[in-house]
Amino acid sequence: MSKYENLLPRFLRYVQIETQSDPTSTTTPSTQSQVDFALILKAELEELGMSDVLYNESNGFVMATLPSNTTKKVRSMGFIAHLDTADFNAVNVSPQIIENYDGESTIALDEGGKYTLNVKDFPNLKNYKGQTLITTDGSTLLGADDKSGIAEIMTAMEILIKNPEIEHGEIKVAFGPDEEIGVGANKFDVEQFGVDFAYTMDGGPVGELQYETFNAAQADITIHGKNVHPGTAKNTLINALTLAIEFNNALPVDEVPEKTEGSEGFFHLTNLTGNSEEATFSIIIRDHDRERFLARKALVLDIQEKMNRRFDETQRVVVDMNDNYYNMKEVIEKDMSIVELAKNAMLELGIKPLIEPVRGGTDGSKISFMGIPTPNIFAGGENMHGRFEFVALESMEKACDVIVKIAELNTK
C-alpha cells in the first residue's frame, strides 16, 4: 500500500497506544502512559540500529543518534516529535482506512452515521482525491498530532540506515512528552541533544513550513466576592461571578479566536467556575508581535487595577499571569539558512512550501530560545484534536521524503 512498508503499520500501532497528557499532574511526564510509550520507542530505536539511544527520566524524552556517514564538515541536525495527545478521548482509538478516496463522498465514522467527514463541513477533503485516508471511528481523536510525526521520523531514519549511499551528517531524534499542555519542552536538555539546529515534525497539511509562532501567556484570575442573602443584598453583596463576566467583557470583543485569523492576536476565555462568593477563570493571551503581546498583558493588569479601585477593602481581583512561550521567529530570523534548507528540500520533491505563521506554538518555540533554532514542518494531519481528525498516508510519505532530502541537502 505504501512505498515505505513499515510507515503505516508503525502509525497504526502508535495511535492505538493511549498517551493523553494531564494538565493537573505534577509529574514529568504528566502521565505514565507517555513513559510507557517512550520506552516502546526506545526499544524500536535500538532495534532500528540507532546509536546512543537513551530515555531521560528527568524530562521524559527518548533520544537517539544516527552517526554521520560523510567526510564533509556539516552541521548536525535534529528531528523532534511529541508523545502526547490532546484533551479529547484517546482511549481505544480504532483507526479506519479509506483507500482511493474519491474527494467528494461523505465518510461515515461511526456505524450509526452520527459523525461524518463530509466536503460541506470539511472542504479540505477535496485535496485528497485518490489518496488513502486514515480516520477515527467517531468516538476518539486519531492522534496524528503527533504520532504521524513520530512514525515519519522513525521511517526516515530507517530509510537512511538502509540506504547508506545517501550522504548525511550527524542526525539526532527526540520524542518528548506534554507538548499539548505546554510544558513538555521546559526541561528539554539542549546540551544532551547537542545539535546545531532541529525541526519539529508537528505541522498540518503537506507543505507547511513554519518559523513564526505566537507569543503566549496565561492569566489565572480569582475574584473574591461577598455573598449575602439576595433579599437584603443592597449595597452589601459583591457577586464574584458578575465581576468575572465584567472583567471578560472589558477585553476587546472582536479580539477572540473565533473572530481572528492570520497574524491577528487574541484573548481567549478558557474556563469559568465559581459562585457569587468566589469565581476563578483563565484567559490565554496570544500575539505574534512582541510589543502587541506586552500591550495585551498590560491591558489585563489595567482592568484588574481599575476594578480593584472600586473597593476599599483587600483586593477583590487577583491576577496570576505567566508567559508560556515566545515567537521563535526572533531566534530563527537571525539565520534563515535552516528555513531555506527545508524549503529547498520541498521544492526538489515537487512540494509547494507553505510558509506562514503558526496560530499556536510548538516545542520549537521554547527549544529555539534555549539555543537550538527549531522550525516546524508538516506531519500531514488535518482537523486535529477531535473526532474528525484524519491524515493521508501519502502526506506521511512526503514528510518522510522531506526529512531524508533535508539530511541529504545538508551535505551539499
N, C-alpha and C positions, 0 to 999 in steps of 0.2 A: 504493500500500500504506500509506503513512504520510501524515498530514496535512501533514508537512514533507518535501517531495520530496528534499531533499539530506541528511536526517539519516541514514537507513540506508546510502546509498552512502558517506557520509563514514566512518561507523563501520566498515563492512566494509573499506574501504580502509586505515584506520588499523590495524586489528588484524592485517592481513597484513604489516605492517612490523615486523620483529623489533627490539625495544628493551629486552631484558633488561639490568638493571644488574649490576654486578660488585663485590662487597664487597671483593675483593682489590686492586682498582685504586687507583692513586694520582692519577688524573686527575679533572677535573671538566668535563663529565660522566664517569662511570666507564667508559662505552662509546661508541665512535664512532657506533654506530647511533642513539644518542639525539641526538647532534649532527645527524646527517643528518635525523632526523625533525623536530627543531626548525626546521631550515632549510626543510623542506617546509611546515610550519605557518606560518612567517614569510611565505612566498610566498602562501599561501592567505589570510592575514590582509590582506595588501596587496591581493590581488585582490578581497576582500570589500568593501574600501573603508574599512578601519580606519585610524586616524591614528597617527603616531609609532611605527610598527612597528620593532622592533629585536631583534637577538639579542645577548645579553651573553655574550661569550666567556669571561669570568672566572667566571661561575656557571652557564652553560648554560640560562638562562631566556630564552624569547622572550616579549616583551611588546607590547601594543598598546593603543590608546585609542579609545573611542567618545566623541566630544565631547558635552557636554550640549546638549540642544535645548530647554531650558526657561529662562525668565527668573527662575524662583524660585531662591532661595538654598537649595540642598540639599546634603547630604553626598555626597562622592564614594565610590564603592564599587568593589570588585574581585571577580573570579571566577578561581579558580586550580584547575588540574588537573595531574597529573604524567605524564611521558612514559614512564617505565619500567614494566616488568612484573616479576613476582616470580620467585623461584628455582624455576622449573619450565620444562620445554621450551617454548620460544616460537618455534621455527624452523618455517617453513612452516605457519603457522596456516591452517586450512581451515574457515571457519565454515559451519555448516549452518542453514538457515532452516526452521522448522516453523510453518506458518500455521494459525491457528484451532485451537490445541492444545485437546484435549477435557478436560484437567485430570485425567486418570486413566491414560492409556495410557503404556506404557513406551517411551522413546525410545532406540533403538539408536544409539550414537555412531559406532562403527566398523562396517565391513562384516560382520565376523565376530560382532558382538554381544557381544564380551567386556566392553565397557564400556557401561553403560546409565544413563540417568536414569529412575528409577522412583519411584513415590509411596511405596513402603515405606521406601526409604533416604532419600528427599528429599521429605517430606510438603509442603514449601513449593510443590511443583509444582501442588498443588490451587488455589493462589491465582491461577493464570494461565489458567484456562479461557477459551477464546475468543480468546486473545491470540497474537501472533506471537513465537515464541521464537527466539533466536539461540544456538546451542550450538557446541561443538567437534566435531571428528571423533574424539575419544578419544585422540589422540596428543600434544596440546599443551594448554596453557591457552587461554583465549579472549582475554584482555586487556581485558575490560570494565573492569577495575581497572587503569588509569583512563581508557582510551580512550573509554569511554562518556561520561565527564565532559568530555573534550576535545571530542567531537562535539557534546555538548549545549551547551557554551559557544559554540562556533562557530555552531551553528544559531540560538541565541538572539540572538547579535549580528546575524546575517543577518536575523532577523525584525524587530529594532528598526531596522535600516538601511532595510529595505523598507517599513516602516510608520512613517514619521516622525510620524504623528498620536499615537503612543504617547509620552507625555511622560516624559523621564528626565533625570537628572543625568549627570555625567561617570562613565563606566564604563571600568575597565581590566581587561584579561585577562592572565594569565600562565600559561605552560606550562613546567614545570621538571623537572629530572632527579632520579634517585636517591632518590625517596621510599621505595621498597621496601627500601633498605638503610640508611635512617635518616639520611642526610647531605645530602639534596637542598636542604633549606631553610637549611642552615648558612650559605650565602653569599648568601641572598636579600637583595636590595638594597631595603630598605623606602623609602628616600628616592627612589630611581628609580621605584618603583611609586607611591608618593605618594598613597594613598587614605586615607579616614577609617576604613573597615572593609572586610572582604572575607569571602568564603565559599570554602571548598574544595568542589568537586563531586566527592566521593570516598567517599560513603557507599554503603550497600547498597540494600535494598528501598525501594519508594515510601513516603514519609512520614518517613524518618529525618531527624532534625534534632538535631545533637549539638554540645554546647559543653563537654563534660566528657570528658577523656581520662585515661589512666594517667599517673602519674609513672613514668619509666623509667630504669633503669640497667643496665649490664652489668659483670659481674665476670669477667675472664680470669685463670684460676688455673693456676699452674705448680707441680708437685710434683717436687722433686729427691729421687730415691731413692738407694739404694746397692745395686748389683747384684753378687752373688757367686754362686758355684755353689750350687745348692739343696742339694747333698749336705753342704755344710759351712757352711750359712747361719745356724745357730742363733746368736742374739744379735748377728748382723752384718748380715744382709740387711734393707734397708729398701725395701719394694715400693711404688713410686710409684703403681702402678695401684690397689693395695689402699687406700692413703691417699686417693686421689681418690674412690673409692667411699665411704669412710668420711666424707669431707667432705660429699658429697652427701646421705648418709643422716642427717647431723646436722641437716639442714634439716627443717622440719615436713612430715611425709609426706603430709598431706592438702592442703597449700597449693601445689598444682601445677595447671597449666591444665586437665587432664582431670578435676579434682575441684572446680573453682570456677566461679562464674558471677556475673553482675550486677556489683556493686561489690567483690567479693572479689578481693584481690590474690593474687600467687603468686610462686614461684621456678620457673624452668624450665631444666633442664639441656639445652643445645642441641647439645653435641658433647663427645666424649671420645676422645682419641688418646694413644698412647704405649706404654710397656713398663715393666718393673719399674725401670729406671734413671731414666726421666723420663716424666711424664704431664702433658698440658695439657687443660683443659676450660673451658667457658664457661657461665655461669649468667646468665640475664636476670632482672631483678627488676622487678616491677610492682605498683603500688598507686595507687588514686585519691586516698587520703588522704595528705597530705604527712607527717604525723607517723608514720603506719604505714610509709610508704616509708622514712623515715630509720631507723626501728627495724629494718626488713628489712636495710638496708645494714650497720647496726651488728652484726646477728647474723652476717653473713658474716665481718666482721672479727674478731668474738669467736671464731668457730670457728677461724679462722686462728691467732689468738693461742694458744688452748688446745692446738692440735695442735703448734705450734712449741715450746711449753714442754716437751714430752716429749723434745726433742733438745737436747743441749748444744752442738752444732756450729752452723754457719751455718744460717739459716732454711731449712727444708725446704719450707715452704708460702709461696708468694709470690702475693699478690692484687693485680691491677691493676684498679681499679674506676673507672668513669666514668659520669656521668649522660648520658642520651641526650636526654630532653625532659621537660617538666613538664606538669601538668594545667592546660590553658588556661582552665578554669573560674575560676582565681584572677584572671585578667585580665578575662574576659568578664562575670562576675557584677557587676562594677563599673558596667556599663552594659548592661542586658539588652534595650535597645531593638532591637538588631540581631537578637537571637533572636526577639523579638516580631514584627519585620518579616517575617522568613521564615515564622514560624508563621501570621501573618495572611494571607500570600500563599497558603499551602497551603489554609487554611480557605476562602478566597474561590474556590479552584479545586475545592473539594469533596474535598480530600485530608486525611486524618486525620494530624496531626503525631504522630510517634513520637519523643518526646524522652527519651533515655536515655543513660547514659554509654557511651562507646566503650571496648570492651575491646581497646585498642590506642592508636595515636596517628595523627596526620595531620600534614601540613606545617603546618597551622594551629596545632599545639601549639607549634612554635617561633616562627612568624611572630607569633602573639599576644604572646609575651614580647618580641619585637623592636619592638613598638609599633603593630601593626595587628591589632586583635581579629578573629579569623577562625574562626567556627564552621564546622561541616561539614554538608553537605546530601546527600541521597541522589543516587546516579547510576544506580541500578537493578540492578546486578549481584548475582548470588547464587552461592554456592559458589566464591568467588574462590580464586585461586592454585593451580588444578589442572585436571585434565581434565574435571571435572564442572561447570565454570563455565558459566553462561548468563545472558542478560539478555533481557527482553521489550522489544520495540520500543515498546510503549505506556508502559512505565516511563520510557524515554528521552524520549518526547514530553512526559510530565508534568514531567520535570526541566527541559526547555526552557521549558515554561509557567511553572514556578516562578521561573526566572531573570527572565523577562520581567515577571512580576507583581511581583517584588521591586523591579525597576527602576521600575515604574510607581507602586507604593505609596510609594516613597521620596520622591515629589514631592507626596504628598497632605498 
